[in-house]
Amino acid sequence: METLPRTPTPSTDTTPQTLTPARLSERWDIPVATLAGWRYRGKGPAFLRLNGAVRYRVADVEDYEAAQLHGGIA
């Protein structure tokens, strides 16, 4: 009996892996222009430019958020 190649199972995770500047600005309640300024000055979270479109990886955003945490009890 011949064994057929296994087809990968599509991921059922519907969590987005990237955020647009508009989505990140909503998440942080800041203007999109602030994110653009940060990109220009090399500040803020790491970003991708894919075919001219700016995207932020969720993992990079979460890392940036964690790095900005101040005070409180750990």
Predicted model as a PDB file, atoms N, CA, C, CB and O in Angstrom, pLDDT in the B-factor column:
MODEL        1                                                                  
ATOM      1  N   MET A   1       0.844  -1.172   0.000  1.00 59.00           N  
ATOM      2  CA  MET A   1       0.000   0.000   0.000  1.00 59.00           C  
ATOM      3  C   MET A   1       0.892   1.239   0.000  1.00 59.00           C  
ATOM      4  CB  MET A   1      -0.962  -0.004   1.219  1.00 59.00           C  
ATOM      5  O   MET A   1       1.848   1.337   0.769  1.00 59.00           O  
ATOM      6  N   GLU A   2       0.562   2.166  -0.867  1.00 65.00           N  
ATOM      7  CA  GLU A   2       1.353   3.394  -1.023  1.00 65.00           C  
ATOM      8  C   GLU A   2       0.939   4.423   0.032  1.00 65.00           C  
ATOM      9  CB  GLU A   2       1.177   3.983  -2.452  1.00 65.00           C  
ATOM     10  O   GLU A   2      -0.247   4.620   0.300  1.00 65.00           O  
ATOM     11  N   THR A   3       1.938   5.070   0.621  1.00 66.00           N  
ATOM     12  CA  THR A   3       1.669   6.112   1.608  1.00 66.00           C  
ATOM     13  C   THR A   3       1.623   7.464   0.902  1.00 66.00           C  
ATOM     14  CB  THR A   3       2.749   6.111   2.735  1.00 66.00           C  
ATOM     15  O   THR A   3       2.561   7.842   0.200  1.00 66.00           O  
ATOM     16  N   LEU A   4       0.546   8.170   1.091  1.00 65.00           N  
ATOM     17  CA  LEU A   4       0.410   9.487   0.484  1.00 65.00           C  
ATOM     18  C   LEU A   4       1.091  10.537   1.346  1.00 65.00           C  
ATOM     19  CB  LEU A   4      -1.068   9.841   0.279  1.00 65.00           C  
ATOM     20  O   LEU A   4       1.118  10.405   2.570  1.00 65.00           O  
ATOM     21  N   PRO A   5       1.642  11.578   0.728  1.00 70.00           N  
ATOM     22  CA  PRO A   5       2.263  12.639   1.530  1.00 70.00           C  
ATOM     23  C   PRO A   5       1.211  13.335   2.386  1.00 70.00           C  
ATOM     24  CB  PRO A   5       2.980  13.666   0.620  1.00 70.00           C  
ATOM     25  O   PRO A   5       0.064  13.524   1.979  1.00 70.00           O  
ATOM     26  N   ARG A   6       1.636  13.699   3.559  1.00 71.00           N  
ATOM     27  CA  ARG A   6       0.727  14.352   4.494  1.00 71.00           C  
ATOM     28  C   ARG A   6       0.602  15.831   4.154  1.00 71.00           C  
ATOM     29  CB  ARG A   6       1.214  14.170   5.945  1.00 71.00           C  
ATOM     30  O   ARG A   6       1.609  16.516   3.971  1.00 71.00           O  
ATOM     31  N   THR A   7      -0.606  16.315   4.071  1.00 67.00           N  
ATOM     32  CA  THR A   7      -0.821  17.735   3.834  1.00 67.00           C  
ATOM     33  C   THR A   7      -0.875  18.460   5.168  1.00 67.00           C  
ATOM     34  CB  THR A   7      -2.118  17.975   3.023  1.00 67.00           C  
ATOM     35  O   THR A   7      -1.514  17.984   6.106  1.00 67.00           O  
ATOM     36  N   PRO A   8      -0.211  19.610   5.261  1.00 63.00           N  
ATOM     37  CA  PRO A   8      -0.241  20.336   6.524  1.00 63.00           C  
ATOM     38  C   PRO A   8      -1.655  20.777   6.873  1.00 63.00           C  
ATOM     39  CB  PRO A   8       0.682  21.544   6.462  1.00 63.00           C  
ATOM     40  O   PRO A   8      -2.438  21.156   6.002  1.00 63.00           O  
ATOM     41  N   THR A   9      -1.958  20.720   8.142  1.00 63.00           N  
ATOM     42  CA  THR A   9      -3.251  21.169   8.626  1.00 63.00           C  
ATOM     43  C   THR A   9      -3.227  22.683   8.745  1.00 63.00           C  
ATOM     44  CB  THR A   9      -3.602  20.509   9.982  1.00 63.00           C  
ATOM     45  O   THR A   9      -2.323  23.229   9.378  1.00 63.00           O  
ATOM     46  N   PRO A  10      -4.184  23.370   8.163  1.00 63.00           N  
ATOM     47  CA  PRO A  10      -4.192  24.829   8.287  1.00 63.00           C  
ATOM     48  C   PRO A  10      -4.368  25.237   9.749  1.00 63.00           C  
ATOM     49  CB  PRO A  10      -5.315  25.444   7.418  1.00 63.00           C  
ATOM     50  O   PRO A  10      -5.084  24.593  10.516  1.00 63.00           O  
ATOM     51  N   SER A  11      -3.708  26.300  10.096  1.00 61.00           N  
ATOM     52  CA  SER A  11      -3.787  26.806  11.466  1.00 61.00           C  
ATOM     53  C   SER A  11      -5.187  27.336  11.737  1.00 61.00           C  
ATOM     54  CB  SER A  11      -2.732  27.912  11.709  1.00 61.00           C  
ATOM     55  O   SER A  11      -5.795  27.989  10.889  1.00 61.00           O  
ATOM     56  N   THR A  12      -5.682  27.048  12.923  1.00 66.00           N  
ATOM     57  CA  THR A  12      -6.990  27.564  13.310  1.00 66.00           C  
ATOM     58  C   THR A  12      -6.848  28.834  14.143  1.00 66.00           C  
ATOM     59  CB  THR A  12      -7.775  26.503  14.090  1.00 66.00           C  
ATOM     60  O   THR A  12      -7.843  29.413  14.578  1.00 66.00           O  
ATOM     61  N   ASP A  13      -5.600  29.266  14.363  1.00 65.00           N  
ATOM     62  CA  ASP A  13      -5.344  30.489  15.119  1.00 65.00           C  
ATOM     63  C   ASP A  13      -5.708  31.682  14.244  1.00 65.00           C  
ATOM     64  CB  ASP A  13      -3.851  30.569  15.584  1.00 65.00           C  
ATOM     65  O   ASP A  13      -5.095  31.900  13.198  1.00 65.00           O  
ATOM     66  N   THR A  14      -6.703  32.454  14.669  1.00 69.00           N  
ATOM     67  CA  THR A  14      -7.145  33.600  13.885  1.00 69.00           C  
ATOM     68  C   THR A  14      -6.564  34.908  14.416  1.00 69.00           C  
ATOM     69  CB  THR A  14      -8.663  33.671  13.876  1.00 69.00           C  
ATOM     70  O   THR A  14      -6.942  35.988  13.961  1.00 69.00           O  
ATOM     71  N   THR A  15      -5.647  34.812  15.378  1.00 69.00           N  
ATOM     72  CA  THR A  15      -5.015  36.007  15.919  1.00 69.00           C  
ATOM     73  C   THR A  15      -4.101  36.598  14.851  1.00 69.00           C  
ATOM     74  CB  THR A  15      -4.220  35.685  17.222  1.00 69.00           C  
ATOM     75  O   THR A  15      -3.276  35.880  14.286  1.00 69.00           O  
ATOM     76  N   PRO A  16      -4.231  37.896  14.564  1.00 79.00           N  
ATOM     77  CA  PRO A  16      -3.363  38.478  13.551  1.00 79.00           C  
ATOM     78  C   PRO A  16      -1.906  38.463  14.010  1.00 79.00           C  
ATOM     79  CB  PRO A  16      -3.805  39.907  13.230  1.00 79.00           C  
ATOM     80  O   PRO A  16      -1.614  38.681  15.185  1.00 79.00           O  
ATOM     81  N   GLN A  17      -1.008  38.206  13.080  1.00 95.00           N  
ATOM     82  CA  GLN A  17       0.416  38.187  13.386  1.00 95.00           C  
ATOM     83  C   GLN A  17       1.047  39.561  13.218  1.00 95.00           C  
ATOM     84  CB  GLN A  17       1.126  37.181  12.504  1.00 95.00           C  
ATOM     85  O   GLN A  17       2.129  39.817  13.748  1.00 95.00           O  
ATOM     86  N   THR A  18       0.383  40.442  12.489  1.00 96.00           N  
ATOM     87  CA  THR A  18       0.876  41.805  12.298  1.00 96.00           C  
ATOM     88  C   THR A  18      -0.262  42.803  12.508  1.00 96.00           C  
ATOM     89  CB  THR A  18       1.493  41.973  10.885  1.00 96.00           C  
ATOM     90  O   THR A  18      -1.442  42.464  12.416  1.00 96.00           O  
ATOM     91  N   LEU A  19       0.131  44.032  12.791  1.00 97.00           N  
ATOM     92  CA  LEU A  19      -0.827  45.123  12.967  1.00 97.00           C  
ATOM     93  C   LEU A  19      -0.493  46.236  11.993  1.00 97.00           C  
ATOM     94  CB  LEU A  19      -0.819  45.650  14.427  1.00 97.00           C  
ATOM     95  O   LEU A  19       0.680  46.517  11.746  1.00 97.00           O  
ATOM     96  N   THR A  20      -1.503  46.865  11.445  1.00 97.00           N  
ATOM     97  CA  THR A  20      -1.299  48.061  10.642  1.00 97.00           C  
ATOM     98  C   THR A  20      -1.044  49.234  11.597  1.00 97.00           C  
ATOM     99  CB  THR A  20      -2.536  48.339   9.707  1.00 97.00           C  
ATOM    100  O   THR A  20      -1.357  49.134  12.783  1.00 97.00           O  
ATOM    101  N   PRO A  21      -0.484  50.337  11.102  1.00 98.00           N  
ATOM    102  CA  PRO A  21      -0.350  51.510  11.952  1.00 98.00           C  
ATOM    103  C   PRO A  21      -1.697  51.957  12.541  1.00 98.00           C  
ATOM    104  CB  PRO A  21       0.274  52.649  11.161  1.00 98.00           C  
ATOM    105  O   PRO A  21      -1.756  52.401  13.688  1.00 98.00           O  
ATOM    106  N   ALA A  22      -2.762  51.841  11.768  1.00 98.00           N  
ATOM    107  CA  ALA A  22      -4.088  52.233  12.269  1.00 98.00           C  
ATOM    108  C   ALA A  22      -4.511  51.352  13.446  1.00 98.00           C  
ATOM    109  CB  ALA A  22      -5.137  52.146  11.140  1.00 98.00           C  
ATOM    110  O   ALA A  22      -5.036  51.858  14.438  1.00 98.00           O  
ATOM    111  N   ARG A  23      -4.288  50.047  13.344  1.00 98.00           N  
ATOM    112  CA  ARG A  23      -4.658  49.136  14.440  1.00 98.00           C  
ATOM    113  C   ARG A  23      -3.802  49.386  15.678  1.00 98.00           C  
ATOM    114  CB  ARG A  23      -4.513  47.670  13.993  1.00 98.00           C  
ATOM    115  O   ARG A  23      -4.307  49.356  16.801  1.00 98.00           O  
ATOM    116  N   LEU A  24      -2.495  49.636  15.473  1.00 98.00           N  
ATOM    117  CA  LEU A  24      -1.631  49.909  16.619  1.00 98.00           C  
ATOM    118  C   LEU A  24      -1.996  51.235  17.269  1.00 98.00           C  
ATOM    119  CB  LEU A  24      -0.162  49.918  16.192  1.00 98.00           C  
ATOM    120  O   LEU A  24      -1.950  51.359  18.493  1.00 98.00           O  
ATOM    121  N   SER A  25      -2.357  52.222  16.464  1.00 98.00           N  
ATOM    122  CA  SER A  25      -2.757  53.506  17.039  1.00 98.00           C  
ATOM    123  C   SER A  25      -4.038  53.357  17.865  1.00 98.00           C  
ATOM    124  CB  SER A  25      -2.959  54.554  15.926  1.00 98.00           C  
ATOM    125  O   SER A  25      -4.203  54.033  18.881  1.00 98.00           O  
ATOM    126  N   GLU A  26      -4.939  52.477  17.433  1.00 98.00           N  
ATOM    127  CA  GLU A  26      -6.150  52.190  18.223  1.00 98.00           C  
ATOM    128  C   GLU A  26      -5.783  51.476  19.527  1.00 98.00           C  
ATOM    129  CB  GLU A  26      -7.147  51.324  17.403  1.00 98.00           C  
ATOM    130  O   GLU A  26      -6.310  51.795  20.594  1.00 98.00           O  
ATOM    131  N   ARG A  27      -4.890  50.525  19.423  1.00 97.00           N  
ATOM    132  CA  ARG A  27      -4.472  49.748  20.599  1.00 97.00           C  
ATOM    133  C   ARG A  27      -3.873  50.658  21.666  1.00 97.00           C  
ATOM    134  CB  ARG A  27      -3.452  48.664  20.197  1.00 97.00           C  
ATOM    135  O   ARG A  27      -4.138  50.491  22.856  1.00 97.00           O  
ATOM    136  N   TRP A  28      -3.063  51.623  21.230  1.00 97.00           N  
ATOM    137  CA  TRP A  28      -2.372  52.508  22.170  1.00 97.00           C  
ATOM    138  C   TRP A  28      -3.066  53.852  22.350  1.00 97.00           C  
ATOM    139  CB  TRP A  28      -0.960  52.736  21.708  1.00 97.00           C  
ATOM    140  O   TRP A  28      -2.622  54.663  23.164  1.00 97.00           O  
ATOM    141  N   ASP A  29      -4.134  54.107  21.618  1.00 98.00           N  
ATOM    142  CA  ASP A  29      -4.865  55.372  21.693  1.00 98.00           C  
ATOM    143  C   ASP A  29      -3.951  56.569  21.442  1.00 98.00           C  
ATOM    144  CB  ASP A  29      -5.538  55.510  23.055  1.00 98.00           C  
ATOM    145  O   ASP A  29      -3.929  57.536  22.204  1.00 98.00           O  
ATOM    146  N   ILE A  30      -3.196  56.469  20.345  1.00 98.00           N  
ATOM    147  CA  ILE A  30      -2.319  57.563  19.908  1.00 98.00           C  
ATOM    148  C   ILE A  30      -2.568  57.797  18.418  1.00 98.00           C  
ATOM    149  CB  ILE A  30      -0.797  57.234  20.187  1.00 98.00           C  
ATOM    150  O   ILE A  30      -3.052  56.902  17.725  1.00 98.00           O  
ATOM    151  N   PRO A  31      -2.243  58.988  17.922  1.00 98.00           N  
ATOM    152  CA  PRO A  31      -2.439  59.246  16.490  1.00 98.00           C  
ATOM    153  C   PRO A  31      -1.503  58.407  15.609  1.00 98.00           C  
ATOM    154  CB  PRO A  31      -2.223  60.727  16.197  1.00 98.00           C  
ATOM    155  O   PRO A  31      -0.378  58.102  16.003  1.00 98.00           O  
ATOM    156  N   VAL A  32      -1.974  58.045  14.431  1.00 98.00           N  
ATOM    157  CA  VAL A  32      -1.151  57.341  13.452  1.00 98.00           C  
ATOM    158  C   VAL A  32       0.084  58.184  13.134  1.00 98.00           C  
ATOM    159  CB  VAL A  32      -1.963  57.037  12.157  1.00 98.00           C  
ATOM    160  O   VAL A  32       1.163  57.639  12.899  1.00 98.00           O  
ATOM    161  N   ALA A  33      -0.067  59.499  13.125  1.00 98.00           N  
ATOM    162  CA  ALA A  33       1.059  60.396  12.827  1.00 98.00           C  
ATOM    163  C   ALA A  33       2.184  60.250  13.858  1.00 98.00           C  
ATOM    164  CB  ALA A  33       0.578  61.856  12.783  1.00 98.00           C  
ATOM    165  O   ALA A  33       3.356  60.413  13.520  1.00 98.00           O  
ATOM    166  N   THR A  34       1.836  59.948  15.096  1.00 98.00           N  
ATOM    167  CA  THR A  34       2.865  59.724  16.118  1.00 98.00           C  
ATOM    168  C   THR A  34       3.710  58.506  15.756  1.00 98.00           C  
ATOM    169  CB  THR A  34       2.220  59.536  17.515  1.00 98.00           C  
ATOM    170  O   THR A  34       4.935  58.539  15.872  1.00 98.00           O  
ATOM    171  N   LEU A  35       3.060  57.439  15.322  1.00 98.00           N  
ATOM    172  CA  LEU A  35       3.800  56.243  14.901  1.00 98.00           C  
ATOM    173  C   LEU A  35       4.704  56.552  13.705  1.00 98.00           C  
ATOM    174  CB  LEU A  35       2.822  55.103  14.544  1.00 98.00           C  
ATOM    175  O   LEU A  35       5.839  56.080  13.641  1.00 98.00           O  
ATOM    176  N   ALA A  36       4.197  57.344  12.765  1.00 98.00           N  
ATOM    177  CA  ALA A  36       5.001  57.720  11.597  1.00 98.00           C  
ATOM    178  C   ALA A  36       6.226  58.518  12.031  1.00 98.00           C  
ATOM    179  CB  ALA A  36       4.157  58.539  10.595  1.00 98.00           C  
ATOM    180  O   ALA A  36       7.325  58.302  11.520  1.00 98.00           O  
ATOM    181  N   GLY A  37       6.036  59.433  12.966  1.00 98.00           N  
ATOM    182  CA  GLY A  37       7.152  60.220  13.477  1.00 98.00           C  
ATOM    183  C   GLY A  37       8.179  59.350  14.175  1.00 98.00           C  
ATOM    184  O   GLY A  37       9.383  59.548  14.009  1.00 98.00           O  
ATOM    185  N   TRP A  38       7.711  58.393  14.951  1.00 98.00           N  
ATOM    186  CA  TRP A  38       8.632  57.477  15.634  1.00 98.00           C  
ATOM    187  C   TRP A  38       9.423  56.662  14.619  1.00 98.00           C  
ATOM    188  CB  TRP A  38       7.861  56.539  16.585  1.00 98.00           C  
ATOM    189  O   TRP A  38      10.627  56.469  14.789  1.00 98.00           O  
ATOM    190  N   ARG A  39       8.762  56.180  13.564  1.00 98.00           N  
ATOM    191  CA  ARG A  39       9.480  55.413  12.540  1.00 98.00           C  
ATOM    192  C   ARG A  39      10.557  56.276  11.899  1.00 98.00           C  
ATOM    193  CB  ARG A  39       8.503  54.885  11.462  1.00 98.00           C  
ATOM    194  O   ARG A  39      11.678  55.815  11.682  1.00 98.00           O  
ATOM    195  N   TYR A  40      10.225  57.516  11.598  1.00 97.00           N  
ATOM    196  CA  TYR A  40      11.172  58.445  10.968  1.00 97.00           C  
ATOM    197  C   TYR A  40      12.391  58.677  11.869  1.00 97.00           C  
ATOM    198  CB  TYR A  40      10.477  59.792  10.656  1.00 97.00           C  
ATOM    199  O   TYR A  40      13.521  58.756  11.388  1.00 97.00           O  
ATOM    200  N   ARG A  41      12.146  58.784  13.180  1.00 98.00           N  
ATOM    201  CA  ARG A  41      13.229  59.060  14.129  1.00 98.00           C  
ATOM    202  C   ARG A  41      13.895  57.793  14.674  1.00 98.00           C  
ATOM    203  CB  ARG A  41      12.696  59.877  15.280  1.00 98.00           C  
ATOM    204  O   ARG A  41      14.824  57.879  15.478  1.00 98.00           O  
ATOM    205  N   GLY A  42      13.422  56.613  14.238  1.00 97.00           N  
ATOM    206  CA  GLY A  42      14.012  55.367  14.708  1.00 97.00           C  
ATOM    207  C   GLY A  42      13.596  54.994  16.117  1.00 97.00           C  
ATOM    208  O   GLY A  42      14.317  54.277  16.810  1.00 97.00           O  
ATOM    209  N   LYS A  43      12.433  55.475  16.547  1.00 97.00           N  
ATOM    210  CA  LYS A  43      11.904  55.158  17.882  1.00 97.00           C  
ATOM    211  C   LYS A  43      10.716  54.219  17.747  1.00 97.00           C  
ATOM    212  CB  LYS A  43      11.490  56.450  18.644  1.00 97.00           C  
ATOM    213  O   LYS A  43      10.272  53.910  16.641  1.00 97.00           O  
ATOM    214  N   GLY A  44      10.212  53.774  18.886  1.00 97.00           N  
ATOM    215  CA  GLY A  44       9.033  52.915  18.873  1.00 97.00           C  
ATOM    216  C   GLY A  44       9.388  51.482  18.547  1.00 97.00           C  
ATOM    217  O   GLY A  44      10.563  51.125  18.461  1.00 97.00           O  
ATOM    218  N   PRO A  45       8.355  50.654  18.365  1.00 98.00           N  
ATOM    219  CA  PRO A  45       8.598  49.236  18.091  1.00 98.00           C  
ATOM    220  C   PRO A  45       9.148  49.012  16.686  1.00 98.00           C  
ATOM    221  CB  PRO A  45       7.313  48.440  18.273  1.00 98.00           C  
ATOM    222  O   PRO A  45       8.969  49.835  15.788  1.00 98.00           O  
ATOM    223  N   ALA A  46       9.821  47.879  16.524  1.00 97.00           N  
ATOM    224  CA  ALA A  46      10.318  47.489  15.201  1.00 97.00           C  
ATOM    225  C   ALA A  46       9.129  47.341  14.249  1.00 97.00           C  
ATOM    226  CB  ALA A  46      11.140  46.155  15.276  1.00 97.00           C  
ATOM    227  O   ALA A  46       8.019  47.006  14.663  1.00 97.00           O  
ATOM    228  N   PHE A  47       9.386  47.598  12.971  1.00 98.00           N  
ATOM    229  CA  PHE A  47       8.314  47.479  11.980  1.00 98.00           C  
ATOM    230  C   PHE A  47       8.843  46.864  10.704  1.00 98.00           C  
ATOM    231  CB  PHE A  47       7.684  48.846  11.685  1.00 98.00           C  
ATOM    232  O   PHE A  47      10.050  46.822  10.466  1.00 98.00           O  
ATOM    233  N   LEU A  48       7.923  46.391   9.891  1.00 97.00           N  
ATOM    234  CA  LEU A  48       8.230  45.834   8.574  1.00 97.00           C  
ATOM    235  C   LEU A  48       7.676  46.774   7.514  1.00 97.00           C  
ATOM    236  CB  LEU A  48       7.639  44.396   8.411  1.00 97.00           C  
ATOM    237  O   LEU A  48       6.667  47.447   7.723  1.00 97.00           O  
ATOM    238  N   ARG A  49       8.339  46.805   6.398  1.00 96.00           N  
ATOM    239  CA  ARG A  49       7.786  47.503   5.240  1.00 96.00           C  
ATOM    240  C   ARG A  49       7.678  46.452   4.142  1.00 96.00           C  
ATOM    241  CB  ARG A  49       8.686  48.750   4.794  1.00 96.00           C  
ATOM    242  O   ARG A  49       8.683  46.034   3.566  1.00 96.00           O  
ATOM    243  N   LEU A  50       6.447  46.030   3.860  1.00 92.00           N  
ATOM    244  CA  LEU A  50       6.185  44.987   2.879  1.00 92.00           C  
ATOM    245  C   LEU A  50       5.500  45.595   1.663  1.00 92.00           C  
ATOM    246  CB  LEU A  50       5.320  43.859   3.488  1.00 92.00           C  
ATOM    247  O   LEU A  50       4.349  46.025   1.734  1.00 92.00           O  
ATOM    248  N   ASN A  51       6.217  45.625   0.558  1.00 94.00           N  
ATOM    249  CA  ASN A  51       5.695  46.249  -0.668  1.00 94.00           C  
ATOM    250  C   ASN A  51       5.190  47.658  -0.393  1.00 94.00           C  
ATOM    251  CB  ASN A  51       4.565  45.397  -1.269  1.00 94.00           C  
ATOM    252  O   ASN A  51       4.177  48.080  -0.950  1.00 94.00           O  
ATOM    253  N   GLY A  52       5.889  48.379   0.460  1.00 94.00           N  
ATOM    254  CA  GLY A  52       5.530  49.756   0.769  1.00 94.00           C  
ATOM    255  C   GLY A  52       4.569  49.913   1.938  1.00 94.00           C  
ATOM    256  O   GLY A  52       4.390  51.020   2.445  1.00 94.00           O  
ATOM    257  N   ALA A  53       3.948  48.820   2.371  1.00 97.00           N  
ATOM    258  CA  ALA A  53       2.986  48.883   3.474  1.00 97.00           C  
ATOM    259  C   ALA A  53       3.701  48.620   4.798  1.00 97.00           C  
ATOM    260  CB  ALA A  53       1.836  47.858   3.263  1.00 97.00           C  
ATOM    261  O   ALA A  53       4.462  47.660   4.918  1.00 97.00           O  
ATOM    262  N   VAL A  54       3.455  49.474   5.790  1.00 97.00           N  
ATOM    263  CA  VAL A  54       4.062  49.322   7.104  1.00 97.00           C  
ATOM    264  C   VAL A  54       3.224  48.362   7.933  1.00 97.00           C  
ATOM    265  CB  VAL A  54       4.197  50.689   7.817  1.00 97.00           C  
ATOM    266  O   VAL A  54       1.998  48.464   7.972  1.00 97.00           O  
ATOM    267  N   ARG A  55       3.903  47.423   8.597  1.00 98.00           N  
ATOM    268  CA  ARG A  55       3.254  46.476   9.495  1.00 98.00           C  
ATOM    269  C   ARG A  55       4.123  46.310  10.734  1.00 98.00           C  
ATOM    270  CB  ARG A  55       3.013  45.106   8.793  1.00 98.00           C  
ATOM    271  O   ARG A  55       5.350  46.377  10.668  1.00 98.00           O  
ATOM    272  N   TYR A  56       3.460  46.093  11.860  1.00 98.00           N  
ATOM    273  CA  TYR A  56       4.136  45.826  13.125  1.00 98.00           C  
ATOM    274  C   TYR A  56       3.830  44.386  13.524  1.00 98.00           C  
ATOM    275  CB  TYR A  56       3.686  46.837  14.244  1.00 98.00           C  
ATOM    276  O   TYR A  56       2.663  43.997  13.587  1.00 98.00           O  
ATOM    277  N   ARG A  57       4.868  43.590  13.796  1.00 97.00           N  
ATOM    278  CA  ARG A  57       4.633  42.231  14.281  1.00 97.00           C  
ATOM    279  C   ARG A  57       4.132  42.318  15.721  1.00 97.00           C  
ATOM    280  CB  ARG A  57       5.936  41.356  14.188  1.00 97.00           C  
ATOM    281  O   ARG A  57       4.665  43.083  16.525  1.00 97.00           O  
ATOM    282  N   VAL A  58       3.111  41.537  16.040  1.00 97.00           N  
ATOM    283  CA  VAL A  58       2.522  41.555  17.376  1.00 97.00           C  
ATOM    284  C   VAL A  58       3.586  41.230  18.425  1.00 97.00           C  
ATOM    285  CB  VAL A  58       1.348  40.551  17.467  1.00 97.00           C  
ATOM    286  O   VAL A  58       3.610  41.851  19.488  1.00 97.00           O  
ATOM    287  N   ALA A  59       4.453  40.279  18.146  1.00 97.00           N  
ATOM    288  CA  ALA A  59       5.505  39.910  19.100  1.00 97.00           C  
ATOM    289  C   ALA A  59       6.417  41.100  19.392  1.00 97.00           C  
ATOM    290  CB  ALA A  59       6.334  38.730  18.558  1.00 97.00           C  
ATOM    291  O   ALA A  59       6.814  41.303  20.539  1.00 97.00           O  
ATOM    292  N   ASP A  60       6.758  41.898  18.357  1.00 97.00           N  
ATOM    293  CA  ASP A  60       7.607  43.076  18.555  1.00 97.00           C  
ATOM    294  C   ASP A  60       6.882  44.144  19.374  1.00 97.00           C  
ATOM    295  CB  ASP A  60       8.042  43.657  17.198  1.00 97.00           C  
ATOM    296  O   ASP A  60       7.486  44.800  20.222  1.00 97.00           O  
ATOM    297  N   VAL A  61       5.600  44.311  19.119  1.00 98.00           N  
ATOM    298  CA  VAL A  61       4.795  45.283  19.871  1.00 98.00           C  
ATOM    299  C   VAL A  61       4.741  44.877  21.341  1.00 98.00           C  
ATOM    300  CB  VAL A  61       3.355  45.388  19.282  1.00 98.00           C  
ATOM    301  O   VAL A  61       4.917  45.713  22.228  1.00 98.00           O  
ATOM    302  N   GLU A  62       4.499  43.602  21.595  1.00 97.00           N  
ATOM    303  CA  GLU A  62       4.433  43.128  22.980  1.00 97.00           C  
ATOM    304  C   GLU A  62       5.780  43.267  23.687  1.00 97.00           C  
ATOM    305  CB  GLU A  62       3.976  41.670  23.018  1.00 97.00           C  
ATOM    306  O   GLU A  62       5.828  43.605  24.870  1.00 97.00           O  
ATOM    307  N   ASP A  63       6.876  43.007  22.966  1.00 97.00           N  
ATOM    308  CA  ASP A  63       8.223  43.198  23.540  1.00 97.00           C  
ATOM    309  C   ASP A  63       8.454  44.666  23.875  1.00 97.00           C  
ATOM    310  CB  ASP A  63       9.318  42.698  22.559  1.00 97.00           C  
ATOM    311  O   ASP A  63       9.000  44.986  24.931  1.00 97.00           O  
ATOM    312  N   TYR A  64       8.041  45.553  22.985  1.00 97.00           N  
ATOM    313  CA  TYR A  64       8.200  46.989  23.218  1.00 97.00           C  
ATOM    314  C   TYR A  64       7.372  47.425  24.421  1.00 97.00           C  
ATOM    315  CB  TYR A  64       7.791  47.793  21.968  1.00 97.00           C  
ATOM    316  O   TYR A  64       7.842  48.197  25.256  1.00 97.00           O  
ATOM    317  N   GLU A  65       6.150  46.933  24.506  1.00 96.00           N  
ATOM    318  CA  GLU A  65       5.291  47.269  25.643  1.00 96.00           C  
ATOM    319  C   GLU A  65       5.939  46.816  26.964  1.00 96.00           C  
ATOM    320  CB  GLU A  65       3.894  46.616  25.476  1.00 96.00           C  
ATOM    321  O   GLU A  65       5.946  47.555  27.948  1.00 96.00           O  
ATOM    322  N   ALA A  66       6.471  45.610  26.966  1.00 95.00           N  
ATOM    323  CA  ALA A  66       7.110  45.090  28.186  1.00 95.00           C  
ATOM    324  C   ALA A  66       8.321  45.936  28.573  1.00 95.00           C  
ATOM    325  CB  ALA A  66       7.537  43.621  27.989  1.00 95.00           C  
ATOM    326  O   ALA A  66       8.574  46.154  29.758  1.00 95.00           O  
ATOM    327  N   ALA A  67       9.067  46.411  27.579  1.00 95.00           N  
ATOM    328  CA  ALA A  67      10.247  47.232  27.855  1.00 95.00           C  
ATOM    329  C   ALA A  67       9.867  48.610  28.401  1.00 95.00           C  
ATOM    330  CB  ALA A  67      11.083  47.390  26.586  1.00 95.00           C  
ATOM    331  O   ALA A  67      10.683  49.269  29.045  1.00 95.00           O  
ATOM    332  N   GLN A  68       8.629  49.047  28.145  1.00 94.00           N  
ATOM    333  CA  GLN A  68       8.187  50.358  28.603  1.00 94.00           C  
ATOM    334  C   GLN A  68       7.567  50.319  29.996  1.00 94.00           C  
ATOM    335  CB  GLN A  68       7.197  50.931  27.626  1.00 94.00           C  
ATOM    336  O   GLN A  68       7.214  51.363  30.545  1.00 94.00           O  
ATOM    337  N   LEU A  69       7.434  49.141  30.565  1.00 92.00           N  
ATOM    338  CA  LEU A  69       6.807  48.982  31.867  1.00 92.00           C  
ATOM    339  C   LEU A  69       7.696  49.570  32.962  1.00 92.00           C  
ATOM    340  CB  LEU A  69       6.517  47.500  32.146  1.00 92.00           C  
ATOM    341  O   LEU A  69       8.876  49.234  33.055  1.00 92.00           O  
ATOM    342  N   HIS A  70       7.132  50.439  33.780  1.00 91.00           N  
ATOM    343  CA  HIS A  70       7.871  51.111  34.856  1.00 91.00           C  
ATOM    344  C   HIS A  70       7.104  50.996  36.155  1.00 91.00           C  
ATOM    345  CB  HIS A  70       8.126  52.595  34.513  1.00 91.00           C  
ATOM    346  O   HIS A  70       5.873  50.989  36.169  1.00 91.00           O  
ATOM    347  N   GLY A  71       7.843  50.907  37.245  1.00 85.00           N  
ATOM    348  CA  GLY A  71       7.233  50.943  38.577  1.00 85.00           C  
ATOM    349  C   GLY A  71       6.401  49.720  38.885  1.00 85.00           C  
ATOM    350  O   GLY A  71       6.425  48.731  38.153  1.00 85.00           O  
ATOM    351  N   GLY A  72       5.680  49.798  39.957  1.00 74.00           N  
ATOM    352  CA  GLY A  72       4.822  48.693  40.365  1.00 74.00           C  
ATOM    353  C   GLY A  72       5.631  47.571  40.999  1.00 74.00           C  
ATOM    354  O   GLY A  72       6.852  47.652  41.128  1.00 74.00           O  
ATOM    355  N   ILE A  73       4.939  46.557  41.377  1.00 70.00           N  
ATOM    356  CA  ILE A  73       5.557  45.395  41.996  1.00 70.00           C  
ATOM    357  C   ILE A  73       5.612  44.279  40.971  1.00 70.00           C  
ATOM    358  CB  ILE A  73       4.782  44.949  43.266  1.00 70.00           C  
ATOM    359  O   ILE A  73       4.595  43.940  40.365  1.00 70.00           O  
ATOM    360  N   ALA A  74       6.772  43.714  40.775  1.00 59.00           N  
ATOM    361  CA  ALA A  74       6.941  42.666  39.779  1.00 59.00           C  
ATOM    362  C   ALA A  74       6.439  41.339  40.260  1.00 59.00           C  
ATOM    363  CB  ALA A  74       8.372  42.545  39.389  1.00 59.00           C  
ATOM    364  O   ALA A  74       6.512  40.350  39.530  1.00 59.00           O  
TER     365      ALA A  74                                                      
ENDMDL                                                                          
END                                                                             
